[in-house]
Amino acid sequence: MTASEDRNLPLFERARQVIPGGVNSPVRAFRAVGGTPRFVKRAEGAYFWDANDQRFIDYIGSWGPMILGHGHPAVLEAVQKAALDGFSYGAPTEREIELAEKIIEMMPSIEMVRLVNSGTEAGMSAIRLARGVTGRRTIVKFEGCYHGHADALLVKGGSGMATFGHPTSAGVPPEVVQHTLVLEFNNVAQLEEAFEQYGVDIACVILEPIAGNMNFVRASPEFAKRARELCTENAALLIFDEVMTGFRVGLNSAQGVMGITPDITVMGKVIGGGMPLAAFGASRAIMEHLAPLGPVYQAGTLSGNPIATACGLATLNEISKPGFFDSLSARTTRLVDGLAGAAAKAGLDFAKDSQGGMFGFFLLDHLPQHYTQVLKTDTEKFGRLFHGLLDRGVYIAPALYEAGFVSGAHTDADIDETVAAAAEVFAKL
Ligand code: PMP
């Protein structure tokens, strides 16, 4: 196709006139990989079609939520039915109870849950709750973990050092992040030091149990266990941000896979099945600090939205069916093993990992353990890989710091087509 025939280009031009960067979330703009973003017309199953009616095998799935693929019949039916009963009431509904009960049934560490509209809101509220419960100020986060764009969480540390970090965004005054301690992921000694030095003022430690915002980096068993112990010993709260991993890496999420019980869990993506819905949950004793019962304020006009809860509930019911995660995991493994085999044939460094329906890979000879190691990946080479796949109808995340997602709608044939495309691209890398 010539540039003059590409319908994505004029849409991007038009979008850039009225929306900053032409997008409503930065990574969609293809800044890291160059080129023109694909404007999506429609999606079905494992595919979406762009403005040129070109079909792509979708390994983003809206950045995680679409675990059943697009337009799963049971979910569609639930959403259509809910829409007929009204879009939003601002008053309680039975479906909110059902979704809360379902989340609690699947997430053993949770006794009560509050629904919100985005992962950002859920993370921000969880931090406020932790500070409210403990009466302490300091929050510990890890470099390379993303917890949404709330001010106090937009912080980066300096070169792998334990630091009260500096803002990663303009518009965040240093004072706002002065109580955010940024540490290196998977660095047990540093976490121990931080507790030794600041333990009495640490309200919480927040982490992604499998960090999907630096591609795919697992918290090591030792690190997760030590984080749990240190929080308990110091009366700080351990927060697992399972916005990405929740109901995505397994039926009981990353905490189930790892056998670690956090105090507060932050959720999003899959629990909304593609609708704006997120949540945070904890024990009854912790959650009862929230308004209207307790002094920690938190609220939302659209929270518990009836269409979103219908979509989320139908999604969770489908993934709870026997065998769903076994077959999802098998397909994800088939994908990463296939890619690794193709890379080996091409003589490329390639390291991969996956859990349930979430995967990551690096153009490196080892799996990174923290952000500084992740940064060693060759971004230029990744850009060529991305565009090579895109040209062949395979859509992976347009940035190397992002995990990928397989859905229940991907077939072995889709996976094999993807691996064959990758083999062609790898040969030219
Ligand atoms: N936490 C994690 C682990 C995430 O991956 C994300 C989004 N990718 C968020 C929080 C923020 O969620 P949202 O984009 O819905 O605000």
Residues whose N, C-alpha, C, O or C-beta is under 5 A from the ligand:
A	BS01	PMP	S118 G119 T120 Y146 H147 G148 E208 D241 V243 M244 G268
